[in-house]
Amino acid sequence: MDQKMKKRIILAISLFHVGFLVLCLLFFHPHFETNDDFGIASIVSGLHGSPDSHLVYFNAILGLFLKQLYVISSSVNWFTLFQYMVMLASAEVITLVLISWKDRIGYVLDAAFVVFFLYDAYVNVQFTKTAGMAIAAGYLLIWFAFFKKKKPLWFLPGIFLALLGSMIRFNVFWIGLAVFAAFMCLEVLLEWKKRKKEKFWGRNHLFLFASLIVTCLAVLGARFFDSAYYNSDADWKYYREYNNARATVTDSALPAYNDKKEEYKAIGVSENDRYLYSHWTFDDPELFTMEKMEKLASLKEPVRAGDVVRIIWKEAITTHLSYSFVIPFLAVGAYLIYLKRRNVLYLILSVLEILVFTIVFIFMRRYLQYRVDFVIYMFSFLSLAIVALCKSPDYDEGKKPSFIILLSVIVLFGNAASFSQDLANKKANLSKETSQKTIAAYDAIFQDQSHLYLLETFCDRSSYIYDMFGAYPEGYYANVYHLGGWETQTPVTKAKLIRFGIVNPFRDAVNNENVYFISSKFYMDKILAYIQEHYAPEAGYTQVGQVGEYYLYTVTT
């Protein structure tokens, strides 16, 4: 292939991916899949007051970079733009690798990637997926450079993409390394066994292992910088310790109160306390301390082998089979077996890897999270796809492309349900009327900077109405404070309390004319019971207004 044709192909790939992204943006209602992205965007864009580089989940290097973009211009939603640019560039690299390896089957496999994975990542935006895209592109480029015996410079873009992905979500890097490295090792081992009488090890193997080592060292170096950056600030260092302790309590279910009644009483936790803590309403620095969190976490029963088997059999298998992206994973596995029965080894390896990850997450009490399963299946699918490209014969060898045609049909129609749902916007969290009322209410709150609004966590709609493409004025949420969540106790959010002279929002909100609660009546009853039990037995609440579908309350004695 001459240079002119290569340039045309690269241009065509770029135009296709830009066009597909525009199509998704215009017709399929993109949104943040979880409120975590909203939380990160709020910190870096200055919605809490001013732009800050401590993004908690993102590496501080990216935090500093994004913060500087918001300082230069706050009229652009850089956080969203950054994620789409990373996904777009990663998708183009993945497409280029797949079709450059072997064009016909490469086009089908790329179509499967676009329809089942890229579409989902574009419409249901989540930074874990964005990280996965970059890491997958990086590893595929390294794999491609190895198998095609490219020059050492070919490995560098792959190292950069993997490093970039690790700075978006650190743990996803190690998941990707485990999946791709296992496939690389198996492929190299089988090739060595096949050619054991010949000279096998060469410079390209050295480049492969060196690139993986360099990537890991670069990732660890970026992680070291991130840790040093947070530890250099006493408040942020404390927050990280607090947040790690908080996660042990709120990220998985606490035992039912009646099952551990005496133990709860011994550590000073009532049934109502336990309910609020379990429902992410816990920001009481006097009672919800790290010492108490440690005691609460100790009440959780350890995960046993029998629990793992039960969860996998009754929950994991059913849930995994409901994911649309399982379709291309199984289809490419079937194609490999169709080519040669011995190729079932690769499918077995993938299934074992998914099983191991599931078991690990069960023990971590963090299993069946869609965004995590998404990246695991994407890594596994792309690994199988590369093997399929290596094993697939050329059509002039007489192999009929019947299975390729079947794969093409699966790609075209397999994800139709998701397309139709997103096209009709059936996944919207709020009705149009409720959204408009809630937006108007938050605009009014922003104008009322003389009051602090305490949000009951389960009644928070700020992430649902957030326009991920819009630009908001600095401090849009400067007087809105969440009573729970991973942002709790960050210096960014604590500054709101300090501004209003509040140390403990549950205690200091009583008889405070500058403080309102935003809640449903159900949760306000729970909050009032908490205040009465611990701080003001004579307290009562008064409804004074409405915010969308919820209400404004004051608490007085």
Buried (B, 14 or more C-beta within 10 A) or exposed (E): EEEEEEEEBBEEBBEBBEEBBEEBBEEBBBBBBBBBBBBBBBBBBBBBBBBBBBBBBBBBBBBBBBBEBBEEEBEBBBBBBBBBEBBBBBBBBBBBBBBBBBBEBBBBBBBBBBBBBBBBBBBBBBBBBBBBBBBBBBBBBBBBBBBEEBEEEBBBBBBBBBBBBBBBBBEBBEBBBBBBEBBBEBBBEBEEEEEEEEEEEEEBEEBBEEBBEBBBEBBEEBBEBBEEBBEEEEBBEBBBEBBEBBBBBBEBEBBEBEEBEEBBEEBEBBEBBBBBBBBBBBBBBEBBEBEBBEBBBEBBEEBEEEEBEEBBEEBBEEBBEEBBBBBBBBBBBBBBBBBEEEBEBBBEBBBEBBEEBBBEBBBEEEBBEBBBBBBBBBBBBBBBBBBBBEBBEEEEEEEEBEBBEBBBEBBEEBBEEBBEBBEEEEBBEBEEEBBEBBBEBBEEBBEEEEBBBBBBBBBBBBBBBBEBEEBBEBBBBBBBBBBBBBBBBBBBBBBBBEEBEBEBBBBBBBEBEBBBBBBBEEBBEBBBBBBBEBBBEEBEBEEEEEBBBBBBBBBBE
